[in-house]
């Protein structure tokens, strides 16, 4: 099965990272900040996480849409990290207040990571939700990246592309 491009920030006519939106801890009183901006042949999720005023997270999300990924069993992410730990998050129609997450530790050189859908764990406000609806790949509304877990200070995660591409098991 060939990979299906969802977001490509590396192509000659790249997707616009400024269509993505930041959702940082000021929504609950914190002072962390982030942005998702164009780099050369990639996008950059960058900012500063602050633990001040009860904060400690920054995130960015793709534009809301209807992404039917039921023909796939997962995603490929082309990333370059900064030595920090991130989460890849996915929101579905069924689990609107729940994010389905997987942990990422991208190396400081470009690499392609696989995110099988069966590795996504449901969370609500940083807490695992064992009784959440099962992840529904046909009902994906948005996806993005999150940095949290008391990682105070500046961060930088570079994103070349996101593709659906893992074939479902038979």
SVG drawing of the C-alpha trace seen along z (x, -y; Angstrom):
<svg xmlns="http://www.w3.org/2000/svg" viewBox="-19 -34 40 46">
<polyline fill="none" stroke="black" stroke-width="0.4" points="0.0,0.0 1.4,-3.4 1.5,-6.2 -1.3,-8.7 -0.1,-12.3 -2.1,-14.1 0.2,-17.1 3.4,-17.8 5.5,-20.8 8.5,-19.7 6.9,-19.7 7.4,-22.4 3.9,-23.6 3.8,-22.9 0.9,-22.8 0.6,-26.0 1.7,-25.5 -0.1,-28.8 -3.4,-26.9 -2.5,-24.9 -3.5,-26.4 -1.7,-26.4 -3.5,-25.3 -1.3,-26.1 -1.6,-26.2 -2.9,-29.8 -6.3,-28.1 -6.0,-27.1 -3.9,-30.0 -0.4,-29.0 2.1,-31.1 3.6,-28.6 3.5,-29.6 4.0,-27.9 3.7,-28.5 3.8,-26.3 5.7,-28.1 7.3,-27.4 11.0,-26.4 13.0,-25.5 11.3,-22.4 9.5,-21.6 7.4,-23.2 8.5,-24.0 6.6,-23.5 8.5,-25.8 8.1,-27.8 8.6,-27.7 7.0,-25.5 6.7,-27.3 5.7,-25.6 4.7,-29.0 1.2,-29.6 0.3,-25.9 1.2,-25.6 3.4,-23.1 2.2,-22.3 2.1,-23.5 0.4,-21.9 -0.5,-22.5 -3.3,-21.0 -4.0,-20.6 -7.1,-22.3 -10.4,-20.5 -11.6,-18.3 -12.9,-14.8 -10.0,-12.4 -11.2,-8.9 -8.2,-6.8 -10.0,-3.4 -8.0,-2.0 -4.8,-2.4 -3.5,-0.9 -1.3,-3.9 0.7,-6.9 4.3,-7.8 5.8,-11.0 9.0,-12.6 10.5,-14.5 13.6,-16.0 13.6,-16.5 15.6,-18.4 16.2,-15.7 12.8,-16.3 9.8,-14.0 6.6,-14.8 3.2,-13.3 1.4,-12.8 -2.3,-13.5 -5.4,-12.6 -9.0,-13.6 -12.0,-11.8 -15.7,-12.6 -16.6,-10.0 -14.1,-11.1 -14.4,-14.9 -13.0,-15.7 -10.5,-12.8 -7.2,-12.9 -5.7,-9.6 -1.9,-9.8 1.4,-8.1 4.7,-9.0 7.5,-10.3 11.2,-10.7 12.4,-11.8 16.2,-11.9 18.1,-15.1 18.5,-14.0 15.7,-13.5 13.9,-10.2 10.6,-8.6 8.6,-7.2 5.6,-4.8 2.5,-5.4 0.3,-2.3 -3.3,-3.2 -3.3,-0.4 -0.6,-2.3 -2.9,-5.3 -4.0,-5.7 -7.0,-7.8 -6.4,-10.8 -8.4,-13.7 -6.6,-16.7 -3.4,-14.7 -5.0,-11.7 -5.5,-8.3 -9.2,-7.4 -9.6,-3.6 -13.3,-3.7 -13.1,-6.1 -14.5,-5.0 -12.2,-3.0 -10.1,-4.9 -12.1,-5.2 -9.8,-5.9 -12.8,-6.7 -13.7,-9.6 -10.5,-11.6 -11.2,-15.3 -7.7,-16.7 -4.2,-15.7 -1.1,-17.4 1.8,-17.5 2.0,-18.1 4.9,-18.8 4.2,-18.5 5.5,-16.4 7.3,-19.2 9.7,-19.9 10.4,-23.5 12.1,-25.7 12.4,-26.2 11.6,-23.4 11.8,-22.8 10.2,-19.9 10.6,-20.0 7.9,-18.2 8.5,-17.4 5.3,-15.4 2.5,-13.2 1.3,-10.3 -1.2,-7.5 0.5,-4.4 0.5,-1.4 -1.5,1.3 -4.2,2.9 -3.4,6.4 -5.4,9.1"/>
</svg>
